[in-house]
């Protein structure tokens, strides 16, 4: 599943179509696709893993799910969920969720929850974590209502950086460590963005999919953790279990 930084890259890649009129729209999505024809795109935005195509009175929300893809000025043999044709160029989305949000987009999202948004508010994240003290931190970090945009790669790398075991209970983690974790969720997301643009993201992974701890030189553990059962890669020696 693409994480927040990858959706930011998508937004940057389609800027050529901002302000442009959609000449034709088609696809297998069950939204009212004809509604999009001859509409001008006001802007593109992102909220975590959501890609937003904003018009004057509604927004098309696209979530790439686990295996979604997109192509700019190119097509697959597979029928797209949504295809937008412009005077110069086209934009195609495949294997994704597409919904329409009516009215002002500002009424649909709390931008302060997005770790890559200029309005990101770490204090709100801290308040939310304090309300779920019995939740494993591996689940809390993936909660999009707390850390919008954070996915499994960011989770594993941030927990490793902060020396925190993924099965630690949120309410048992020392305040300073929790504050560092909250900060790193945003910091690492921007580093992820920088490295992905340079096509060198995997080179910087310290824990995710790795077999040996770079700090302790012992095998890392691989386990499906928390209620979400997502893959965690962690060191039982240097990542402290707070329970």
N, C-alpha and C positions, 0 to 999 in steps of 0.2 A: 504494500500500500504506500503510495507516495506520501512523504511527510511534508510539513509546511514549507520548507525551503524549496522543494521541487515544484510546488504550486506557485511560489513567488517567481521562479524561473519561467514557468508557463505564462504568467502575467506579463513578464518582460518581453517574452518572445512574440506575443500577439499584439503589441502596441501599434503595429502598422495598421490594424483594423479599428483602432479607437476613433470614434467620430465618423466612421464610415457607414454607409447604408447597406443593409443586407439585401442583395438582389434576389436571392432565392434561398429557401430553407427546406430541408428534408431530413428524413431519418426514421428510425423505428421507435423512437421515444413516444410515449402516450400523451405528452403535453400537446397543447394546441400549437403545432409548429407553424402553421400558416400565419399565425399572429406575428411571427418574427419578420415576415417578409416586408420589405420597404421601411423597416424601422432603422433608425440610426443608433448605433451603440454609443451610449454616453461615456462609459468608462469600463475598465476591467478592474476588479478588486479581488482580494483574497481574505478569507477568514480561516486560519488554520489550514485544514485540508480541503476547504471549499473554494472552488473557483467560481467567481461571480461575474456574469455578463450583465451589466446594468443599463437599463433603458429608463426613459423618463418616469414611467409609472409602474414598472415591474422589473424583476431581476430573474435571470435564469441561473439557477444554482447547479453546478456540476461537481459530483464527487466521483473520483476515479476508482473508488473501492480497492479491491486487492489487485486486480489485473487490468484496470483501465488504461487506455493510451490515447494519444492525440497526434494528429499530423497537420502540419501547416503547409499549404500548397502542395499537398500530396494525398494519395488515397490508398487504402487497402482493398483487397478483394472482398473482405468482410463488409457487410452493410453497416454504415455508421449509426450510432444512436442519434447523433445530431450532426448535420452537415450545413455549414453556412457559407454561401457564396457571395463574394464581393466583386466590385468592378475589376479589381486587380487582386486575385488570390482567393483562397478558400481555407476553411478551418473545419477539421473533422474530429469527432470524438467517438471512441469505441469502448464497449464493455464498461459502461459507467452508469451512475444514477443521475437522472436529470429531473429537476423540479422547478416550478415557477413560484417565486415569492412576490406577492402582490404589494403594491404601495411603495412607500419610502424604505429603502434598504436599511436605513439607520434604525428603523423600528424592529428589525429582525436580529440584529447582532449586538453583542457587548464586545466592542473592539478591545477593551482593556483585558480580555481573556486571551488574546492572541499574542503569543510570545514574540512574534516578529512585527507586530504593529507598533506604530509610534506612541499609541496610547496604552500599551501594555502596562499593567499595574501589579507589581509583585506583592503589594500589600493585600490585594484581593485574593491572590493565590494562597497567601499565608492564612488568611481568614478561612478560606475554604478547607484547607488542610486541617486546621484546628477543629473543624466540625466532624472530621472522620478519623478520629484517633486510632480506631481498631482496624483500619484499612491498611493492607500492605502497600508500601511505598511504590512497588512496581505497578500496582493498579492505579494508584493516585496520580502518578506522573502521566499515565496514558488517558486520564479523564479529560476529554476535550472541553468540558465546561470549566476546567481549572487551568489546563495548559494546552490551549488550542494550537494545533500544529505539531505537537510532540508525538512522535511515533516510536516504534520499538528500537530503532537504531539509536536515536537520541536518548531514549530511556537508558539503554545499556551503557552508553558512553558517559552520560552524566553521573549515573550511580557509581561507575568505576572511578571517575574523577574525584567524586566526593567521598570515596572510601565507605560507601553505604551498601550493605547487603540488600538485594532486592526484596527479600521477605521480611525486612524490618517493618515494624508497626509505625505508622506515621506519627502517632502520639508519643512514641518512645524515643524518637530521634532528637538529640540535643538541638536547642534553638539555633546555635551558630551553624551547625551542619545543615539544618533544614533551610536556613537562609541562603547558605551557599548553593544548595541544590536548586532552589527556586531561581537564583540568579543564573546558574549555569544552564538551565533549560533554555533561556533566551540567548545567552552567550554562545553556547554550542550550536544553536540553530543558525546563527549568522556565520559561524565558522563552517558549518555544513554547507551553507549556500556558497560561500567563497570557494571551498574545495571542490564542490560539485561542478561549478562553472569551469574550474580548471581541469576537470576530469581526473581528479586524484583523491576523491573522497575515501575510498577503501584503504588507501595507503596510510591514512591517519587513524584508522580504527585501532583502539587499544584493547577492547574487550569483545565487541560484537563479532561473532563468528570465529573468534580467535581460540586457540587451544592452550596457549601458555601465557601466564600472567607476566607482563613486561616488568613489573615491579619486584615480584617474588620468585620468578623463574620456576614456577610450579604449575601443574595443569589447572586450567580454568574449569569451572563446572558449567555444564549446559543443562538447563532444566526449564520446564514449563511452570511458571510461577503465578501465584495469585488466582483470583477468580477468572481473570481474563485468559489464563493459560497461554500466555505469550512466551516466546523463547527468551530466556535470560542467560547471559554469559557473565560469570562473576567469579571472584577469587574468595575463598573462605578464609584466607589468611589475612588479607589486608582490607577487605570490605567487612565492616563490623555489622553484626546482626543485633539490632536493637529490638528487644521483645519485653 
